[in-house]
Amino acid sequence: MAIDLNAFWTPFTSNRQFKAAPRLVFLAAAGMGRVFVVHSGFEACPKVMKIALAHLPALEHI
């Protein structure tokens, strides 16, 4: 699979991250086809919560 690295490049990414992403997808469970790269667990936790909440249906408050 050819990926245009210039389309995703930011000052915070590196070629190593792009080379590792397809390998991570290959090793991941079925249905997990995306890689989200962060610098640390401290940064990952709030990002994961935001992504999860954005994909949940609206919750009704009682």
N, C-alpha and C positions, 0 to 999 in steps of 0.2 A: 504494500500500500504506500503510495507516494503522498507525502504531506508537504504542503508549502509552508515551510517554517517562517517565512517572512510575514505571513498572514497572522501569526500568533505571537510574534516577537514583541517583548517589552523590555525595558531596562532591567527587569527583575527575573528574566528567564535565561536559560543557557542551553547550549546544544546537548549537554548531558541529560538535561531534563527531557528534551524532545526524543532523544534516543532511548531513554528508559521507559517512556510512556507506553509504546506498543508492547514491550515485554511485560509491564505491569498488567495491561489489559489481558494479555494471553494467560497470565497466571491467576487472574481474578475469577471469581465464580461467574457462571452463566448469567447474562443479563447486565453485567457490569462492564460497560464499554467506554467509560470516560475516566480521565485522570485529572485530578485537581491538585496542583502542586502548591504547597505553602512552605514557609521557612521553618516552622516549629509547631509543636502541639498546642502551644499557647495561642498561636494564630489560627490553627485549624479548628478548634472547638467552636468559637463564635461563628466562623464562616459556615461550618457544617449546619449549625442551628438555623442560620439565615436561609440556607439552601433548602433545608427540610421544611421550614415553615412556609416558604414561598410555594412549595409544591403540595401542601396540605390543603384540603378544602376549608373554606371559612368555618370557623368554630362559632357555635351559638353560645352566648353566655346566659346563664340562668339567673 
